[in-house]
Protein backbone atom coordinates (compact mmCIF):
# COMPACT_ATOMS: atom_id res chain seq x y z
CA UNK A 1 0.00 0.00 0.00
CA UNK A 2 1.08 3.58 0.43
CA UNK A 3 1.79 6.09 3.16
CA UNK A 4 0.08 9.51 3.33
CA UNK A 5 1.36 12.40 5.41
CA UNK A 6 0.00 15.67 6.70
CA UNK A 7 1.49 18.23 9.07
CA UNK A 8 -0.68 20.10 11.57
CA UNK A 9 0.97 23.30 12.82
CA UNK A 10 -0.53 25.38 15.65
CA UNK A 11 1.14 28.29 17.46
CA UNK A 12 -0.21 30.22 20.39
CA UNK A 13 -1.16 33.74 19.33
CA UNK A 14 -2.75 34.87 22.58
CA UNK A 15 -0.88 36.26 25.59
CA UNK A 16 -2.45 33.59 27.81
CA UNK A 17 -3.31 29.95 27.33
CA UNK A 18 -6.76 29.95 28.91
CA UNK A 19 -9.46 27.70 27.45
CA UNK A 20 -12.01 30.49 26.91
CA UNK A 21 -9.60 32.62 24.87
CA UNK A 22 -6.72 30.77 23.22
CA UNK A 23 -6.64 30.69 19.41
CA UNK A 24 -7.79 27.58 17.55
CA UNK A 25 -6.55 28.53 14.08
CA UNK A 26 -3.78 26.37 12.61
CA UNK A 27 -2.29 25.25 9.28
CA UNK A 28 -2.52 21.92 7.54
CA UNK A 29 0.41 21.17 5.25
CA UNK A 30 0.60 18.46 2.61
CA UNK A 31 3.19 17.45 0.03
CA UNK A 32 4.02 19.63 -2.98
CA UNK A 33 3.68 22.82 -0.94
CA UNK A 34 -0.09 22.57 -0.44
CA UNK A 35 -1.26 24.37 2.69
CA UNK A 36 -4.75 25.02 4.09
CA UNK A 37 -6.00 27.16 6.93
CA UNK A 38 -7.79 25.09 9.56
CA UNK A 39 -9.74 25.85 12.73
CA UNK A 40 -12.07 24.35 15.27
CA UNK A 41 -15.75 24.29 14.36
CA UNK A 42 -17.30 27.48 15.71
CA UNK A 43 -19.95 25.46 17.55
CA UNK A 44 -17.20 23.59 19.42
CA UNK A 45 -15.43 26.52 21.05
CA UNK A 46 -16.39 29.22 23.53
CA UNK A 47 -17.72 32.46 22.05
CA UNK A 48 -14.84 34.24 23.82
CA UNK A 49 -12.19 32.27 21.90
CA UNK A 50 -10.29 33.81 19.02
CA UNK A 51 -12.09 32.79 15.85
CA UNK A 52 -10.26 31.75 12.71
CA UNK A 53 -11.22 31.03 9.14
CA UNK A 54 -10.43 27.56 7.95
CA UNK A 55 -11.58 24.02 7.42
CA UNK A 56 -12.62 22.31 10.63
CA UNK A 57 -11.84 18.60 11.23
CA UNK A 58 -15.45 17.56 10.78
CA UNK A 59 -15.65 19.31 7.40
CA UNK A 60 -12.34 17.74 6.39
CA UNK A 61 -13.66 14.26 7.20
CA UNK A 62 -16.83 14.82 5.14
CA UNK A 63 -14.78 16.27 2.26
CA UNK A 64 -12.39 13.30 2.37
CA UNK A 65 -15.22 10.79 2.08
CA UNK A 66 -16.87 12.81 -0.71
CA UNK A 67 -13.63 13.25 -2.64
CA UNK A 68 -12.63 9.58 -2.36
CA UNK A 69 -16.08 8.45 -3.52
CA UNK A 70 -15.95 10.87 -6.48
CA UNK A 71 -12.50 9.69 -7.59
CA UNK A 72 -13.63 6.07 -7.59
CA UNK A 73 -16.87 6.99 -9.38
CA UNK A 74 -14.94 8.81 -12.12
CA UNK A 75 -12.60 5.83 -12.51
CA UNK A 76 -15.45 3.34 -12.79
CA UNK A 77 -17.52 5.56 -15.11
CA UNK A 78 -14.52 6.00 -17.40
CA UNK A 79 -13.86 2.25 -17.44
CA UNK A 80 -17.53 1.68 -18.29
CA UNK A 81 -17.37 4.04 -21.28
CA UNK A 82 -19.44 6.88 -19.81
CA UNK A 83 -18.24 10.46 -20.29
CA UNK A 84 -18.62 12.57 -17.14
CA UNK A 85 -18.75 16.34 -17.67
CA UNK A 86 -19.36 17.46 -14.10
CA UNK A 87 -19.70 15.98 -10.63
CA UNK A 88 -21.01 18.09 -7.74
CA UNK A 89 -21.58 16.66 -4.27
CA UNK A 90 -23.23 18.65 -1.49
CA UNK A 91 -22.08 16.25 1.25
CA UNK A 92 -23.29 16.61 4.84
CA UNK A 93 -21.93 15.09 8.04
CA UNK A 94 -24.00 14.73 11.21
CA UNK A 95 -22.16 15.24 14.51
CA UNK A 96 -24.02 13.74 17.46
CA UNK A 97 -23.56 11.28 20.32
CA UNK A 98 -22.72 7.76 19.17
CA UNK A 99 -23.86 4.49 20.80
CA UNK A 100 -21.11 4.87 23.43
CA UNK A 101 -22.33 8.39 24.30
CA UNK A 102 -19.31 10.12 22.71
CA UNK A 103 -19.39 12.90 20.15
CA UNK A 104 -18.86 11.47 16.66
CA UNK A 105 -19.67 12.08 13.02
CA UNK A 106 -22.27 9.32 12.95
CA UNK A 107 -23.58 9.76 9.42
CA UNK A 108 -22.27 11.24 6.20
CA UNK A 109 -24.70 11.76 3.34
CA UNK A 110 -23.29 12.18 -0.15
CA UNK A 111 -25.57 13.83 -2.71
CA UNK A 112 -23.60 13.65 -5.95
CA UNK A 113 -25.17 15.13 -9.07
CA UNK A 114 -23.42 13.95 -12.21
CA UNK A 115 -23.70 15.38 -15.73
CA UNK A 116 -22.74 13.17 -18.68
CA UNK A 117 -22.02 13.72 -22.37
CA UNK A 118 -23.29 11.28 -24.96
CA UNK A 119 -25.39 8.41 -23.71
CA UNK A 120 -25.77 8.61 -19.93
CA UNK A 121 -26.03 5.49 -17.80
CA UNK A 122 -29.46 4.14 -16.99
CA UNK A 123 -30.69 4.75 -13.46
CA UNK A 124 -29.64 1.21 -12.52
CA UNK A 125 -26.18 1.61 -14.09
CA UNK A 126 -25.74 4.95 -12.32
CA UNK A 127 -26.72 3.44 -8.96
CA UNK A 128 -24.34 0.52 -9.59
CA UNK A 129 -21.44 2.89 -10.32
CA UNK A 130 -22.05 4.66 -6.99
CA UNK A 131 -22.44 1.36 -5.14
CA UNK A 132 -19.15 0.07 -6.55
CA UNK A 133 -17.42 3.40 -5.84
CA UNK A 134 -18.60 3.24 -2.23
CA UNK A 135 -17.28 -0.32 -1.86
CA UNK A 136 -13.83 0.81 -3.09
CA UNK A 137 -13.58 4.14 -1.25
CA UNK A 138 -10.60 3.85 1.12
CA UNK A 139 -11.92 6.56 3.43
CA UNK A 140 -15.47 5.18 3.72
CA UNK A 141 -13.91 1.78 4.45
CA UNK A 142 -11.88 3.38 7.26
CA UNK A 143 -14.61 5.07 9.29
CA UNK A 144 -17.34 3.77 11.60
CA UNK A 145 -19.78 6.44 10.40
CA UNK A 146 -22.71 5.40 8.28
CA UNK A 147 -22.20 6.66 4.72
CA UNK A 148 -25.37 7.14 2.66
CA UNK A 149 -25.32 7.95 -1.06
CA UNK A 150 -28.24 9.76 -2.69
CA UNK A 151 -27.11 10.09 -6.33
CA UNK A 152 -28.76 11.97 -9.15
CA UNK A 153 -28.08 12.58 -12.81
CA UNK A 154 -27.86 16.29 -13.56
Secondary structure, 3 states (H helix, E strand, C coil): CCCCCCEEECCCCCCCCCCCCCCCCEEEECHHHCEEEECCCHHHCCCCCCCCCCECHHHHHHHHHHHHHHHHHHHHHHHCCCEEEEEEECCEEEEEECCCCCEEEEEEEECEEEEEECCCCCHHHHHHHHHHHHHHCCCHHHCCCEEEECCEEC
